[in-house]
């Protein structure tokens, strides 16, 4: 059977190479991965909704009101799946994709397809306060990576296909093809050229058509604009932009802060118990934190805050508008906490949709405060709910264009384009100045694994240190005499630099041919002078596993050296030469730009 499969694939490859150009084949693959990513997204949504519907008919609507224990059950099921089937720690969906693009040449394990389709619905379906967009993108990315590997695509094409799958997944979930393309450009740092534009467009179209085919004209947010933008409200949108910026900074700091709090809990069981208990308490006090939160957003857009809040311990005071405002603000505060706690406890999910929920609550709060201050101002609460989502997306994800076009597309709200631009741009500018990297990219940036729109930085990130290390240097030892060095190393080497290492392979210095040239022909010195007497320190050292390629390039620039030694785990492994580094840089630049 395997041989038959190989023969069939071989025939397909021959036919493809004979009749289809590389460019046309990439277009075909972009449609295929967009379709498959859309199918994965629809499957993810349907599994999650099936779990939610099943639970609503049972525990949630029972007289016991035990829904707040469901997230712990979901986290337990995820834990069992990860331990006995997946057997690897779950990683943040989008961050793992970015790492595969920068360090793994766009190769993603096949099992990630199924893992995302199982763990995310279990987490969200049982009430985990996370979203499905990240897992949908990750599943689509894994599909596209393996399709690219199947057809022997190079690393650059695999990266493009991963971006296409991401666009297809987002277009399928939100039915927003333009925002899907922009997301791929902003978040994955893809250069938007005609070479990449058309595949992204095709993938986005196939993704959204998949959604229409399986879900019909069903939309996430049912909203009609009944009050368009008015110039007199500009100041309020500016204030909302500032507010969403502050909330974005809070969101990011809370995200990393809670993850840091869970680090001392080494056992996944302890994380599950502590996280499950914390989520349960939050859900009991603030029920809208349950699950993704699309129902909550829709209720706010319908100006039905009572339905959005549901049954809370504060129902006796719900007639007071300021109590309502306080509860909505509580959702703004605790959505980030509930989301991060779910992830830290071992759950699987994304941060994009929780960001929207938090933004919708904050936007509604700002509008309600304006309308109830008694100063005679009146603004549309539903409009502010929408624009608050854009402000949080722009600030938390550092993706202002995605925020603007996504909210405009999913609501048909192009009449709000100006306030969307005002709030999103202000939120992004303030947050970007306060926090250099978003929650997807911070850890990658700290480890030097982040691709950006800066071509120089991106090319250096794609380069691998192991590919440019040279090992054909003759080593010498400190206790060797000059004569031994000449006979055992210099005479057998074509290089003019000699690393001095101990028996334990620890590097203690270097010797240049110029260091011994003046007395190497004086035979009387051959047995009296030892290497340790004329060795000296290298101008700089490269530490394998610690120094990024950017730092390596900087060390060459600062030291002015042509060769620098590489140290790995305290031991000498070889040298990197400036000429080989620049040659590798030039080669990677050509591959990256296609020029």
Secondary structure, 3 states (H helix, E strand, C coil): CHHHHHHHHHHHHHHHHHHCCHHHHHHHHHHHHHHHHHHHHHHHHHHHHHHHHHHHHHHHCCCCCCHHHHHHHHHHHHHHHHHHHHCCCCCCHHHHHHHHHHHCCCCCCCHHHHHHHHHHHHHHHCCCCCECHHHHHHHHHHHHHHHHHHCCCCHHHHHHHHHHHHHHHHHHHHCCHHHHHHHHHHHCCCCCCHHHHHHHHHHHHHHHHHHHHHHCCCCCCCCCCCCCCCHHHHHHHHHHHHHHHHHHHHHHHHHHHHHHHHHCCCCHHHHHHHHHHHHHHHHHHCHHHCCCCHHHHHHHHCCCHHHHHCCCCCHHHCCCHHHHHHHHHHHHHHHHHHHHHHHHCCCCCECHHHHHHHHHHHHHHHHHHHHHCCCCCCCCHHHHHHHHHHHHHHHHHCCHHHHHHHHHHHHCCHHHHHHHHHHHHHHHHHHHHHCCCCCCCHHHHHCCCCCCCCHHHHHHHHCCHHHHCECCCCCECCCCEHHHHHHHCHHHCCCCEEEEECCCCCEEEEEEHHHHCCCCCCHHHCCCCEHHHHCECCCCEEECCCCCHHHHHHHHHHHCCCEEEEEECCEEEEEEEHHHHHHHHHHHHHHHHCC
